[in-house]
Amino acid sequence: MKITLVTHNVFKVQEFRSVLEPEITVDHLDFEYPELRSDDPSDIVKAASKVLAENLKKPVVVEDSGFFIDALDGFPGTCTAYIYKRIGNPGFLKLMRNVLQRRCWYKSAIGYCAPGKDPVSFTGQEEGRVALTPRGEHGWGQDPIFIPKGKRKTYGELRKEGDVNKFRKDALLSLRRYLLGQRLLKIKLKSPV
């Protein structure tokens, strides 16, 4: 089975391959596509995967994740990448200066669609808290300021090469189960009774 992951982020490509391959081959297409604006990443990935599958004429996967901070009413949410490019982690920490309630969470949504089919999405979520200062050199994005629930260190300190953050791994494992289930269904439908 083969899918095409459409993303600019090479780290995501590595993560997808580490969870899905060898059973599901992940091709990568670095391609710009319009994104729906929504507070729900599932809406974004379903709309994008449908358009891309129809235009590219093959099964595609897209991922959208957000970093949601309670004290900021869920900001930056699904606009995380856009905001990160402008203010980075120092900007997030500046917004959180003198804020005691530091609960936050990551949410990942993965959209899958084959041409002529309805899109489906798979989500993963992970709670944590915003660190007081950036710590660690591993990962990307908010990893140096995100402390997963039950931990004392940030993802920037905890991650090792090849690791997949829990929120994205949960979504990927759901996608994997779905795709392998679809493959088994096709085999059963083709086999003589």
N, CA, C and O of each residue as an XYZ file, in Angstrom:
772
protein
N       0.851     -1.178      0.000
C       0.000      0.000      0.000
C       0.894      1.237      0.000
O       1.938      1.272      0.651
N       0.459      2.245     -0.744
C       1.254      3.469     -0.864
C       0.364      4.686     -0.666
O      -0.760      4.734     -1.167
N       0.876      5.675      0.072
C       0.197      6.956      0.241
C       1.191      8.069     -0.053
O       2.404      7.859     -0.032
N       0.666      9.245     -0.325
C       1.517     10.417     -0.552
C       1.253     11.426      0.554
O       0.127     11.894      0.727
N       2.290     11.753      1.292
C       2.209     12.767      2.341
C       2.582     14.107      1.721
O       3.670     14.266      1.166
N       1.681     15.056      1.821
C       1.918     16.395      1.278
C       2.269     17.315      2.448
O       1.429     17.615      3.296
N       3.531     17.756      2.475
C       4.004     18.637      3.544
C       5.318     19.295      3.138
O       6.053     18.779      2.296
N       5.601     20.445      3.752
C       6.905     21.094      3.603
C       7.875     20.606      4.686
O       9.083     20.816      4.579
N       7.350     19.963      5.715
C       8.125     19.630      6.901
C       8.781     18.247      6.764
O       8.106     17.221      6.852
N      10.098     18.233      6.549
C      10.815     16.959      6.382
C      10.828     16.137      7.673
O      10.942     14.912      7.625
N      10.711     16.804      8.825
C      10.653     16.064     10.092
C       9.374     15.229     10.159
O       9.391     14.101     10.651
N       8.275     15.780      9.667
C       7.019     15.022      9.648
C       7.142     13.801      8.744
O       6.616     12.735      9.065
N       7.831     13.951      7.621
C       8.029     12.828      6.706
C       8.743     11.692      7.441
O       8.338     10.535      7.336
N       9.799     12.016      8.182
C      10.538     11.010      8.945
C       9.629     10.334      9.967
O       9.670      9.114     10.129
N       8.805     11.128     10.658
C       7.907     10.572     11.665
C       6.875      9.643     11.032
O       6.632      8.552     11.547
N       6.270     10.058      9.931
C       5.287      9.217      9.250
C       5.917      7.900      8.820
O       5.341      6.832      9.027
N       7.091      7.980      8.226
C       7.751      6.752      7.764
C       8.109      5.830      8.921
O       7.994      4.610      8.801
N       8.540      6.401     10.039
C       8.947      5.557     11.168
C       7.769      4.782     11.757
O       7.966      3.703     12.314
N       6.550      5.309     11.643
C       5.380      4.639     12.201
C       4.673      3.757     11.157
O       4.163      2.692     11.506
N       4.635      4.178      9.898
C       3.828      3.482      8.890
C       4.588      2.433      8.074
O       4.013      1.413      7.695
N       5.863      2.672      7.802
C       6.596      1.739      6.954
C       7.103      0.563      7.785
O       7.349      0.740      8.978
N       7.269     -0.623      7.214
C       7.295     -0.956      5.785
C       5.936     -1.335      5.195
O       5.806     -1.424      3.974
N       4.920     -1.561      6.035
C       3.622     -2.014      5.517
C       2.962     -0.984      4.608
O       2.286     -1.336      3.641
N       3.165      0.291      4.928
C       2.563      1.378      4.148
C       3.693      2.291      3.679
O       4.349      2.939      4.494
N       3.917      2.342      2.380
C       4.975      3.181      1.817
C       4.513      4.636      1.811
O       3.399      4.946      1.388
N       5.388      5.522      2.286
C       5.058      6.949      2.356
C       5.910      7.709      1.347
O       7.112      7.890      1.542
N       5.267      8.154      0.259
C       5.922      9.060     -0.682
C       5.732     10.471     -0.160
O       4.755     10.760      0.531
N       6.668     11.350     -0.491
C       6.606     12.727     -0.016
C       6.446     13.672     -1.201
O       7.134     13.544     -2.214
N       5.536     14.613     -1.056
C       5.362     15.664     -2.039
C       5.404     16.995     -1.304
O       4.542     17.288     -0.476
N       6.415     17.796     -1.617
C       6.562     19.130     -1.037
C       5.791     20.077     -1.955
O       6.294     20.516     -2.989
N       4.572     20.376     -1.554
C       3.631     21.053     -2.448
C       2.808     22.039     -1.631
O       2.341     21.711     -0.540
N       2.635     23.218     -2.145
C       1.823     24.245     -1.472
C       0.357     24.037     -1.808
O      -0.001     23.836     -2.968
N      -0.484     24.085     -0.794
C      -1.921     23.948     -1.007
C      -2.657     24.885     -0.055
O      -2.169     25.170      1.038
N      -3.821     25.358     -0.465
C      -4.581     26.266      0.404
C      -5.182     25.494      1.579
O      -5.607     24.348      1.433
N      -5.210     26.140      2.739
C      -5.782     25.537      3.939
C      -7.021     26.300      4.370
O      -7.044     27.530      4.382
N      -8.034     25.554      4.717
C      -9.236     26.099      5.311
C      -8.873     26.730      6.655
O      -8.028     26.192      7.371
N      -9.477     27.831      7.006
C      -9.274     28.431      8.334
C     -10.344     27.879      9.259
O     -11.539     28.037      9.007
N      -9.913     27.235     10.323
C     -10.828     26.657     11.295
C     -10.090     26.496     12.613
O      -8.865     26.384     12.639
N     -10.844     26.485     13.707
C     -10.245     26.214     15.014
C     -10.046     24.721     15.234
O      -9.386     24.318     16.193
N     -10.607     23.901     14.362
C     -10.512     22.452     14.488
C      -9.591     21.902     13.397
O      -9.925     21.988     12.215
N      -8.435     21.336     13.772
C      -7.522     20.805     12.758
C      -8.134     19.684     11.919
O      -7.706     19.473     10.785
N      -9.126     18.960     12.447
C      -9.775     17.888     11.668
C     -10.495     18.462     10.447
O     -10.451     17.869      9.369
N     -11.152     19.605     10.606
C     -11.811     20.255      9.470
C     -10.790     20.637      8.403
O     -11.033     20.472      7.208
N      -9.662     21.142      8.846
C      -8.610     21.599      7.930
C      -8.076     20.437      7.100
O      -7.963     20.547      5.879
N      -7.744     19.316      7.761
C      -7.122     18.199      7.030
C      -8.113     17.448      6.142
O      -7.731     16.928      5.093
N      -9.368     17.386      6.547
C     -10.347     16.707      5.687
C     -10.549     17.502      4.393
O     -10.581     16.927      3.305
N     -10.683     18.808      4.517
C     -10.869     19.641      3.325
C      -9.643     19.577      2.408
O      -9.779     19.440      1.192
N      -8.456     19.676      2.992
C      -7.225     19.669      2.191
C      -6.999     18.314      1.522
O      -6.646     18.260      0.344
N      -7.199     17.221      2.260
C      -6.942     15.898      1.677
C      -7.912     15.595      0.527
O      -7.530     14.959     -0.456
N      -9.146     16.043      0.648
C     -10.130     15.831     -0.433
C      -9.706     16.549     -1.705
O      -9.689     15.954     -2.783
N      -9.368     17.813     -1.582
C      -8.957     18.602     -2.758
C      -7.691     18.011     -3.381
O      -7.608     17.860     -4.600
N      -6.713     17.679     -2.549
C      -5.447     17.143     -3.062
C      -5.635     15.780     -3.727
O      -5.054     15.527     -4.782
N      -6.439     14.899     -3.126
C      -6.672     13.579     -3.722
C      -7.312     13.701     -5.099
O      -6.937     12.986     -6.028
N      -8.276     14.605     -5.228
C      -8.947     14.781     -6.525
C      -8.001     15.399     -7.557
O      -7.984     14.989     -8.717
N      -7.216     16.388     -7.126
C      -6.296     17.055     -8.067
C      -5.109     16.185     -8.458
O      -4.689     16.192     -9.615
N      -4.565     15.432     -7.497
C      -3.377     14.610     -7.760
C      -3.735     13.211     -8.268
O      -2.871     12.486     -8.760
N      -5.001     12.840     -8.149
C      -5.491     11.536     -8.613
C      -4.799     10.360     -7.921
O      -4.484      9.349     -8.550
N      -4.569     10.512     -6.613
C      -3.993      9.421     -5.829
C      -4.307      9.636     -4.355
O      -4.654     10.748     -3.957
N      -4.190      8.584     -3.533
C      -4.455      8.722     -2.097
C      -3.425      9.642     -1.446
O      -2.220      9.479     -1.637
N      -3.914     10.599     -0.682
C      -3.016     11.553     -0.030
C      -3.302     11.640      1.465
O      -4.390     11.324      1.948
N      -2.268     12.085      2.167
C      -2.351     12.319      3.598
C      -1.789     13.703      3.870
O      -0.762     14.086      3.311
N      -2.468     14.452      4.735
C      -1.961     15.732      5.221
C      -2.087     15.743      6.740
O      -2.915     15.033      7.310
N      -1.270     16.543      7.378
C      -1.314     16.646      8.843
C      -1.335     18.107      9.226
O      -0.641     18.931      8.630
N      -2.131     18.417     10.216
C      -2.154     19.765     10.771
C      -2.172     19.610     12.282
O      -2.958     18.842     12.837
N      -1.306     20.344     12.923
C      -1.305     20.272     14.384
C      -1.292     21.681     14.942
O      -0.900     22.635     14.269
N      -1.725     21.790     16.171
C      -1.760     23.083     16.824
C      -1.283     22.978     18.250
O      -1.345     21.918     18.873
N      -0.811     24.085     18.749
C      -0.339     24.240     20.119
C      -1.336     25.187     20.780
O      -1.438     26.354     20.403
N      -2.064     24.681     21.760
C      -3.169     25.421     22.377
C      -2.814     25.755     23.825
O      -2.492     24.860     24.606
N      -2.871     27.036     24.186
C      -2.526     27.475     25.540
C      -3.796     27.962     26.229
O      -4.447     28.900     25.770
N      -4.136     27.306     27.343
C      -5.368     27.641     28.071
C      -5.456     29.117     28.442
O      -6.472     29.766     28.192
N      -4.391     29.641     29.038
C      -4.402     31.019     29.545
C      -4.579     32.046     28.420
O      -4.944     33.193     28.674
N      -4.320     31.629     27.185
C      -4.464     32.517     26.025
C      -5.693     32.124     25.194
O      -5.743     32.379     23.991
N      -6.676     31.504     25.845
C      -7.915     31.085     25.177
C      -7.659     30.186     23.962
O      -8.341     30.298     22.943
N      -6.668     29.297     24.082
C      -6.368     28.360     23.010
C      -5.411     28.876     21.950
O      -5.057     28.135     21.033
N      -4.990     30.107     22.049
C      -4.019     30.688     21.116
C      -2.686     29.954     21.281
O      -2.344     29.592     22.406
N      -1.937     29.723     20.235
C      -2.145     30.048     18.824
C      -2.993     29.035     18.065
O      -3.387     29.302     16.930
N      -3.287     27.872     18.663
C      -4.181     26.905     18.037
C      -3.729     26.464     16.668
O      -2.560     26.133     16.472
N      -4.653     26.455     15.711
C      -4.321     25.976     14.368
C      -3.470     26.971     13.572
O      -3.081     26.685     12.440
N      -3.185     28.119     14.150
C      -2.308     29.108     13.494
C      -0.885     29.026     14.038
O      -0.102     29.961     13.867
N      -0.545     27.922     14.687
C       0.743     27.791     15.366
C       1.924     28.063     14.443
O       2.791     28.868     14.783
N       1.980     27.415     13.289
C       3.133     27.581     12.395
C       3.274     29.037     11.943
O       4.377     29.581     11.911
N       2.158     29.651     11.600
C       2.166     31.047     11.151
C       2.690     31.971     12.257
O       3.546     32.820     12.009
N       2.176     31.801     13.467
C       2.586     32.651     14.591
C       4.035     32.362     14.986
O       4.794     33.281     15.293
N       4.409     31.093     14.978
C       5.780     30.711     15.340
C       6.802     31.394     14.419
O       7.853     31.840     14.879
N       6.490     31.473     13.118
C       7.407     32.122     12.171
C       7.603     33.599     12.507
O       8.647     34.172     12.195
N       6.610     34.216     13.141
C       6.684     35.642     13.435
C       7.247     35.972     14.812
O       7.991     36.941     14.964
N       6.889     35.155     15.835
C       7.354     35.515     17.183
C       8.207     34.432     17.846
O       8.878     34.701     18.842
N       8.186     33.218     17.307
C       8.997     32.135     17.856
C       8.640     31.816     19.301
O       7.705     32.381     19.868
N       9.397     30.909     19.876
C       9.168     30.547     21.279
C       9.405     31.708     22.236
O       8.697     31.811     23.238
N      10.387     32.601     21.967
C      10.525     33.763     22.861
C       9.247     34.601     22.921
O       8.901     35.130     23.977
N       8.550     34.720     21.799
C       7.295     35.475     21.778
C       6.203     34.796     22.585
O       5.449     35.456     23.301
N       6.118     33.456     22.467
C       5.133     32.726     23.275
C       5.420     32.912     24.757
O       4.505     33.137     25.550
N       6.684     32.818     25.125
C       7.047     32.968     26.536
C       6.800     34.397     27.028
O       6.442     34.605     28.187
N       6.994     35.373     26.146
C       6.697     36.755     26.529
C       5.210     36.924     26.811
O       4.832     37.611     27.761
N       4.367     36.304     25.997
C       2.920     36.359     26.221
C       2.526     35.679     27.536
O       1.498     36.004     28.130
N       3.354     34.736     27.976
C       3.058     33.966     29.189
C       3.756     34.529     30.434
O       3.636     33.966     31.523
N       4.480     35.634     30.271
C       5.174     36.221     31.416
C       4.171     36.527     32.528
O       3.113     37.105     32.278
N       4.508     36.140     33.739
C       3.687     36.350     34.945
C       2.369     35.573     34.940
O       1.485     35.855     35.749
N       2.229     34.610     34.047
C       1.028     33.771     34.015
C       1.324     32.495     34.793
O       2.249     31.757     34.454
N       0.543     32.237     35.830
C       0.768     31.053     36.666
C       0.133     29.800     36.069
O       0.709     28.716     36.158
N      -1.038     29.932     35.466
C      -1.735     28.789     34.888
C      -1.124     28.525     33.513
O      -1.382     29.279     32.574
N      -0.319     27.467     33.379
C       0.467     27.249     32.177
C       0.032     26.019     31.380
O       0.772     25.531     30.527
N      -1.180     25.521     31.666
C      -1.664     24.329     30.963
C      -1.764     24.605     29.463
O      -2.201     25.672     29.033
N      -1.347     23.613     28.686
C      -1.418     23.699     27.231
C      -1.574     22.289     26.678
O      -1.485     21.310     27.418
N      -1.803     22.195     25.392
C      -1.842     20.889     24.759
C      -1.529     21.020     23.284
O      -1.728     22.062     22.658
N      -1.035     19.924     22.765
C      -0.839     19.756     21.335
C      -2.006     18.924     20.812
O      -2.489     18.023     21.498
N      -2.448     19.226     19.616
C      -3.435     18.385     18.953
C      -2.996     18.194     17.512
O      -2.687     19.156     16.808
N      -2.974     16.952     17.091
C      -2.613     16.609     15.720
C      -3.820     15.999     15.035
O      -4.530     15.188     15.629
N      -4.055     16.379     13.800
C      -5.089     15.757     12.978
C      -4.450     15.347     11.656
O      -3.744     16.128     11.017
N      -4.715     14.113     11.265
C      -4.206     13.583     10.005
C      -5.412     13.291      9.119
O      -6.328     12.568      9.509
N      -5.393     13.862      7.931
C      -6.465     13.630      6.975
C      -6.005     12.697      5.883
O      -4.893     12.822      5.370
N      -6.873     11.749      5.523
C      -6.581     10.804      4.446
C      -7.755     10.818      3.475
O      -8.915     10.849      3.883
N      -7.435     10.793      2.186
C      -8.494     10.711      1.187
C      -7.942     10.053     -0.077
O      -6.823     10.334     -0.507
N      -8.753      9.175     -0.659
C      -8.460      8.596     -1.970
C      -9.393      9.270     -2.968
O     -10.481      9.705     -2.590
N      -8.994      9.365     -4.224
C      -9.846     10.016     -5.227
C     -11.238      9.380     -5.275
O     -11.376      8.156     -5.273
N     -12.259     10.228     -5.317
C     -13.630      9.755     -5.407
C     -14.225      9.291     -4.091
O     -15.370      8.841     -4.058
N     -13.478      9.391     -3.018
C     -13.945      8.941     -1.696
C     -14.103     10.141     -0.768
O     -13.633     11.241     -1.058
N     -14.781      9.899      0.358
C     -14.900     10.928      1.385
C     -13.647     10.925      2.258
O     -13.097      9.859      2.534
N     -13.189     12.090      2.693
C     -12.007     12.145      3.551
C     -12.326     11.667      4.969
O     -13.462     11.751      5.437
N     -11.292     11.167      5.628
C     -11.404     10.782      7.034
C     -10.259     11.443      7.790
O      -9.231     11.789      7.207
N     -10.451     11.612      9.092
C      -9.369     12.206      9.889
C      -9.151     11.388     11.147
O     -10.046     10.700     11.639
N      -7.925     11.488     11.653
C      -7.493     10.772     12.847
C      -6.761     11.773     13.729
O      -5.908     12.520     13.249
N      -7.091     11.790     15.018
C      -6.497     12.803     15.891
C      -5.741     12.183     17.053
O      -5.983     11.046     17.458
N      -4.832     12.966     17.563
C      -4.095     12.643     18.774
C      -3.914     13.926     19.559
O      -3.771     15.000     18.975
N      -3.918     13.823     20.862
C      -3.796     15.005     21.717
C      -2.903     14.668     22.897
O      -2.864     13.528     23.360
N      -2.185     15.676     23.377
C      -1.317     15.492     24.536
C      -1.313     16.763     25.377
O      -1.086     17.863     24.874
N      -1.570     16.586     26.663
C      -1.551     17.713     27.594
C      -0.149     17.941     28.134
O       0.698     17.048     28.140
N       0.061     19.160     28.583
C       1.325     19.513     29.197
C       1.231     20.905     29.782
O       0.149     21.413     30.079
N       2.399     21.504     29.938
C       2.437     22.879     30.424
C       3.568     23.622     29.719
O       4.523     23.021     29.227
N       3.434     24.934     29.686
C       4.433     25.784     29.042
C       5.570     26.010     30.031
O       5.342     26.438     31.163
N       6.786     25.724     29.604
C       7.968     25.938     30.445
C       8.187     27.438     30.669
O       7.656     28.272     29.936
N       8.971     27.760     31.686
C       9.299     29.164     31.960
C      10.363     29.683     31.000
O      10.381     30.869     30.670
N      11.251     28.794     30.553
C      12.312     29.162     29.609
C      12.485     28.005     28.620
O      12.158     26.864     28.946
N      12.994     28.287     27.418
C      13.253     27.198     26.476
C      14.353     26.292     27.018
O      15.350     26.760     27.567
N      14.151     24.980     26.851
C      15.163     24.027     27.315
C      15.274     22.878     26.323
O      14.268     22.302     25.908
N      16.489     22.556     25.953
C      16.745     21.429     25.073
C      16.948     21.846     23.628
O      16.483     22.897     23.187
N      17.647     21.001     22.915
C      18.020     21.291     21.523
C      17.356     20.341     20.529
O      17.630     20.415     19.331
N      16.492     19.455     21.006
C      15.932     18.433     20.129
C      14.538     18.826     19.650
O      13.874     19.680     20.238
N      14.116     18.181     18.567
C      12.785     18.439     18.032
C      12.722     19.749     17.272
O      13.739     20.262     16.805
N      11.519     20.281     17.156
C      11.316     21.553     16.461
C      10.082     22.229     17.032
O       9.403     21.677     17.898
N       9.795     23.432     16.538
C       8.609     24.168     16.990
C       8.628     24.425     18.480
O       9.604     24.953     19.012
N       7.554     24.054     19.154
C       7.407     24.337     20.578
C       8.037     23.261     21.470
O       7.878     23.320     22.689
N       8.736     22.295     20.904
C       9.333     21.230     21.716
C      10.188     21.761     22.876
O      10.139     21.181     23.961
N      10.968     22.835     22.698
C      11.772     23.332     23.819
C      10.977     24.037     24.919
O      11.525     24.335     25.980
N       9.674     24.310     24.676
C       8.887     24.968     25.734
C       7.693     24.127     26.184
O       6.908     24.577     27.018
N       7.542     22.912     25.647
C       6.416     22.051     26.005
C       6.886     20.956     26.959
O       7.733     20.136     26.607
N       6.328     20.951     28.169
C       6.613     19.906     29.154
C       5.412     18.961     29.179
O       4.338     19.345     29.642
N       5.581     17.718     28.682
C       4.453     16.781     28.675
C       3.966     16.485     30.092
O       4.750     16.491     31.042
N       2.675     16.228     30.222
C       2.067     15.904     31.516
C       2.805     14.729     32.152
O       3.070     13.711     31.512
N       3.128     14.904     33.435
C       3.824     13.857     34.171
C       5.340     13.897     34.044
O       6.032     13.076     34.645
N       5.864     14.840     33.271
C       7.311     14.960     33.068
C       7.812     16.274     33.666
O       7.036     17.188     33.945
N       9.118     16.340     33.852
C       9.758     17.566     34.330
C      10.568     18.251     33.236
O      10.909     19.429     33.339
N      10.867     17.495     32.193
C      11.682     18.022     31.101
C      10.803     18.338     29.902
O       9.715     17.784     29.745
N      11.298     19.243     29.056
C      10.599     19.591     27.819
C      10.858     18.508     26.772
O      11.768     17.690     26.904
N      10.021     18.532     25.724
C      10.301     17.651     24.591
C      11.675     17.958     24.004
O      12.354     17.058     23.509
N      12.083     19.207     24.056
C      13.398     19.590     23.556
C      14.528     18.897     24.293
O      15.606     18.695     23.734
N      14.287     18.529     25.556
C      15.276     17.790     26.342
C      15.091     16.276     26.221
O      16.062     15.523     26.285
N      13.861     15.840     26.047
C      13.538     14.412     26.089
C      13.704     13.690     24.755
O      14.065     12.514     24.727
N      13.446     14.378     23.668
C      13.411     13.705     22.361
C      14.771     13.192     21.947
O      15.805     13.823     22.167
N      14.725     12.021     21.338
C      15.917     11.442     20.724
C      15.616     11.278     19.237
O      14.455     11.295     18.827
N      16.650     11.123     18.447
C      16.451     10.970     17.013
C      15.517      9.792     16.742
O      15.685      8.711     17.305
N      14.547     10.013     15.888
C      13.598      8.965     15.545
C      12.351      8.947     16.414
O      11.392      8.242     16.101
N      12.347      9.717     17.510
C      11.161      9.778     18.366
C      10.013     10.474     17.635
O      10.226     11.351     16.798
N       8.815     10.067     17.966
C       7.609     10.726     17.468
C       6.825     11.158     18.698
O       6.520     10.339     19.565
N       6.496     12.448     18.776
C       5.739     12.946     19.925
C       4.426     12.189     20.059
O       3.824     11.794     19.060
N       3.987     11.989     21.288
C       2.813     11.168     21.591
C       1.578     11.599     20.814
O       0.873     10.753     20.265
N       1.302     12.895     20.756
C       0.083     13.370     20.099
C       0.055     12.992     18.623
O      -0.997     12.606     18.114
N       1.175     13.093     17.928
C       1.221     12.737     16.507
C       1.270     11.216     16.336
O       0.679     10.676     15.401
N       1.966     10.536     17.230
C       2.049      9.080     17.135
C       0.673      8.444     17.312
O       0.337      7.497     16.601
N      -0.131      8.956     18.254
C      -1.485      8.427     18.449
C      -2.313      8.570     17.171
O      -3.026      7.643     16.787
N      -2.221      9.719     16.517
C      -2.961      9.941     15.272
C      -2.434      9.025     14.164
O      -3.213      8.474     13.387
N      -1.117      8.867     14.094
C      -0.508      8.001     13.080
C      -0.898      6.538     13.268
O      -1.159      5.831     12.294
N      -0.938      6.088     14.513
C      -1.323      4.697     14.774
C      -2.776      4.447     14.386
O      -3.112      3.361     13.912
N      -3.648      5.450     14.586
C      -5.043      5.321     14.147
C      -5.119      5.250     12.624
O      -5.872      4.442     12.079
N      -4.344      6.091     11.933
C      -4.288      6.048     10.471
C      -3.784      4.683     10.007
O      -4.338      4.100      9.076
N      -2.758      4.186     10.638
C      -2.163      2.885     10.280
C      -3.201      1.765     10.399
O      -3.352      0.956      9.483
N      -3.913      1.720     11.526
C      -4.948      0.701     11.717
C      -6.017      0.804     10.625
O      -6.463     -0.209     10.086
N      -6.417      2.024     10.307
C      -7.431      2.234      9.281
C      -6.948      1.726      7.921
O      -7.661      0.980      7.249
N      -5.740      2.128      7.513
C      -5.230      1.740      6.196
C      -5.016      0.238      6.090
O      -5.342     -0.361      5.065
N      -4.478     -0.373      7.124
C      -4.275     -1.823      7.088
C      -5.619     -2.547      7.092
O      -5.760     -3.595      6.461
N      -6.601     -2.000      7.792
C      -7.948     -2.562      7.766
C      -8.571     -2.459      6.383
O      -9.239     -3.392      5.936
N      -8.364     -1.338      5.698
C      -8.873     -1.161      4.333
C      -8.218     -2.162      3.388
O      -8.872     -2.710      2.501
N      -6.932     -2.394      3.584
C      -6.207     -3.344      2.728
C      -6.761     -4.754      2.924
O      -6.971     -5.479      1.951
N      -6.997     -5.141      4.170
C      -7.569     -6.461      4.447
C      -8.965     -6.598      3.849
O      -9.324     -7.650      3.319
N      -9.741     -5.535      3.938
C     -11.087     -5.547      3.375
C     -11.032     -5.783      1.861
O     -11.817     -6.565      1.326
N     -10.111     -5.109      1.177
C      -9.965     -5.284     -0.281
C      -9.578     -6.716     -0.624
O     -10.077     -7.287     -1.594
N      -8.688     -7.292      0.176
C      -8.252     -8.674     -0.068
C      -9.437     -9.628      0.089
O      -9.631    -10.524     -0.732
N     -10.232     -9.429      1.154
C     -11.401    -10.290      1.383
C     -12.426    -10.149      0.268
O     -13.031    -11.134     -0.155
N     -12.621     -8.921     -0.207
C     -13.603     -8.706     -1.268
C     -13.164     -9.337     -2.593
O     -14.009     -9.745     -3.391
N     -11.853     -9.421     -2.834
C     -11.332     -9.981     -4.075
C     -11.253    -11.509     -4.038
O     -11.297    -12.156     -5.085
N     -11.139    -12.085     -2.847
C     -10.961    -13.537     -2.757
C     -12.279    -14.257     -3.075
O     -13.353    -13.783     -2.703
N     -12.193    -15.412     -3.770
C     -13.415    -16.148     -4.102
C     -14.056    -16.732     -2.849
O     -13.363    -17.090     -1.897
N     -15.376    -16.824     -2.858
C     -16.118    -17.327     -1.705
C     -16.188    -18.833     -1.740
O     -16.776    -19.444     -0.848
